[in-house]
Amino acid sequence: MIGVSKMNTQGFYCVFYILLLTMTVPSLCAHEALEDAPDREKRDMGFAVAPIAVYAGAAVSPWVWAALVAAYGLAALHKYHVSRTSSDNHSCANNRGWCRKKCWDHERIDRYHSDVCGKYYCCR
C-alpha cells in the first residue's frame, strides 16, 4: 500500500510541474517576439504578461491592465476579478509591500513582485 501512495504523489508532482512549465510558454514566446522586433520603439512598448491565474483577485496598475486586456480580453479579467487602480501607487506582494517610484530607506526593492507595479518598484 505504501508504494501505491508514493507513486500517486510522484505522479501528481510530475503533472503539476509539467503544468507550471507549459503555463509560462506563451509569455516566453511573446517576449522573444518582442526581442525580434525590427525597431526599438515597438520592442520597448510591449512586455510579456504572466498567465491570467497569477492576477486573480489582484489590483494592477494601468500599464499592466492594458497589457492584460490586450493579451486576454476584458471578459477574462472580469471572470478572474482583476481590477485596475487609478495609478501605480498600490499594494503589492500579497499586501506585504507598496508600489513606489523610490523605496524608503528602511525598505528594499522586491524585484519578484515588481511586475504588478508598472513603472514603479515593489518596496518591502
N, C-alpha and C positions, 0 to 999 in steps of 0.2 A: 504493500500500500504506500509506503514512503516513496518508492521510486516513481510511482504514477503521479503523486502530488508534486514532486520536484520537477518532473517533466512538464506538467501543466504550467508551472510557474515559469520555467525557462521558455516555454512556447509563448506565454503571454509577453514576457520581456522582449522576445525576438520580434513579435508582431508590433509591439509598442515602439521599439526603436526604428523599425522599418517605416512605420507611420510618421515618426518625427522626421526622419530623413527625407521622405517624399513630400512632406508639407513645405519644406524650405526650397525645393527645386524651382517653383515659379518665381520666387523672389530672386534667386541667384541668376536665373535666365534673364530677368528684366534688368538686373544690374549689369550683366555682360552686354546686353543690347545697348544700354546707355553708354558703356565704355567704348563701344564700337561706333558710336555716332560720329559723323564726319566733322561737325563743328562743335566747338567747346560750349557755346551757349545752350544748345539743346541738351547736351550731356549734363550740364550743371543745373538745369531747371528741374529735372526729374530725379526721383530716387525710388529705390525698391521699398515696398512695404511688407510687413510680416503677414502671415496668414490671419484671416479675419478673426479667428477664435482668440488670438492674442489680445485683441482690443475689446473683447466682450465686456460690457458694463463700464468701459473707460471713458473719460473725458479727454479729448485730444485737441491739440492746437489747430488753428485754421489751416495751416500748411499741411499737416498730417491728414486732416479731414478732406482736403481737396484731393490728395493722393489716394485716399481710401475710396472716395466717390468715383474717381477715375478707374480704379482697379476693380472694385467690387459692385459698385452701384448703390444708390440710395436705399433701395429696399433691403439689401443685405445688412446695411448699417443699422437700420431701424429694427431688423429682426434680432440683431445681437446687442441692441440697446447701447450703441456707441453714440455719445453726444459730443457736440462741438463747443469749445469755450470761445469767449469773445477775444481772447488774446492768448499768448503763450505762457501767461503767468497763472499756473495752476499746480496742483499737487502731482507727484509722480512717485514711482517705486512703491506702489500699493499704499499710498498715504504716508510714506516714511520720508519723503523728500519734497522739494518745491522747485519748480522751474523758474530760473532766474537768468538774467544776462550775465551776471557775475556773482559767484558764490561769496558768502561772508567768510570772515577769517577762520571761524571755527568749523566751517563746512568743507567738504571735499566734493569734487565732480564725480558723479556716478555715470560713467560712460555707457554702462549696460542699459540703464533706463532712460538715457537722454534722448532716445529716438522719439518719444512721445512729446517732447518739449519743443519740437520745431527748431527755431533758431536759437533757443535758449539751452542751458545746461540743467540737468537734474542735480540739484545740490542737496547733500545729506549730511 
